[in-house]
């Protein structure tokens, strides 16, 4: 799910970063946001709408909407599209208005 070859752009190799997503160790790369790392892994559903429980994904990528809100290191409502990926982060989908249940 990543662009590796492009006719006019170069994509230098970056350091691999390991983190936990819903109990599984996964990886992204230095410079990724949490949401972009998950998207590259094929994880498209980041949260669910509060009222109708419809899946929400990577939408605005600039922190203006709430589609990417997740629980990161126990903190609810983290906008993962603008939060840089760090080693050993614990990331979970958010349920019940930001309360883990």
C-alpha positions in Angstrom: 0.0 0.0 0.0 3.0 2.3 -0.3 4.4 4.0 -3.4 7.9 2.5 -3.8 8.7 3.6 -7.3 7.8 6.8 -9.0 8.9 8.3 -12.3 10.1 11.6 -10.9 10.2 11.3 -7.1 12.6 9.4 -4.8 11.5 7.6 -1.7 14.6 6.9 0.5 14.5 4.1 3.0 13.5 5.1 6.5 13.9 3.5 9.9 11.2 0.9 10.7 9.2 1.6 13.8 7.2 -1.1 15.7 4.0 -0.3 17.6 1.0 -2.1 18.9 -2.4 -2.0 17.2 -5.2 -3.7 19.1 -2.9 -6.2 20.7 -0.8 -7.0 17.6 2.7 -5.8 16.9 2.8 -3.9 13.6 5.2 -1.6 11.9 5.5 1.7 10.1 8.3 4.0 9.2 9.9 7.1 10.6 8.0 10.1 9.4 4.6 8.3 9.2 1.6 9.5 11.0 -0.3 6.8 12.9 -3.1 6.9 10.4 -0.8 6.7 7.4 1.1 3.7 8.9 -2.2 1.9 9.5 -3.5 2.7 6.1 -0.3 1.4 4.5 -0.9 -1.9 6.5 -4.3 -2.1 4.9 -6.2 -1.1 8.0 -8.8 1.2 6.6 -11.3 1.5 9.5 -9.9 3.8 12.2 -13.1 4.5 14.1 -16.9 4.2 14.0 -19.5 7.0 13.9 -21.0 7.5 17.4 -24.7 7.3 16.4 -24.9 4.8 13.6 -21.6 2.9 14.2 -20.6 3.2 10.5 -16.9 2.8 9.8 -14.7 5.9 9.5 -11.4 6.0 7.8 -8.5 8.3 6.8 -10.4 11.3 5.5 -9.1 14.9 5.8 -5.5 14.1 6.8 -5.1 17.6 8.4 -6.8 17.2 11.8 -10.0 19.0 11.0 -12.5 16.1 11.1 -12.9 13.4 13.8 -12.7 10.4 11.4 -9.3 9.3 12.6 -9.8 9.7 16.4 -8.3 6.7 18.2 -7.0 5.8 21.7 -3.2 6.2 21.8 -1.3 5.2 24.9 -4.6 5.2 26.8 -5.5 8.8 25.7 -8.8 9.1 23.8 -9.6 11.4 20.9 -6.1 11.5 19.5 -6.2 12.7 15.9 -4.0 10.0 14.3 -3.7 11.7 10.9 -1.5 14.4 12.5 0.1 12.5 15.3 3.6 11.2 14.4 4.2 7.5 14.8 6.6 6.6 17.7 8.1 3.3 18.8 6.1 1.2 21.2 2.9 3.2 20.9 -0.3 1.4 21.8 -3.1 2.3 19.4 -6.7 1.1 19.6 -10.0 1.9 17.8 -12.2 4.2 19.9 -15.6 3.0 21.2 -18.4 4.8 23.1 -17.4 8.4 22.7 -13.7 7.8 23.6 -14.2 5.5 26.5 -12.6 2.1 26.2 -15.3 -0.6 26.8 
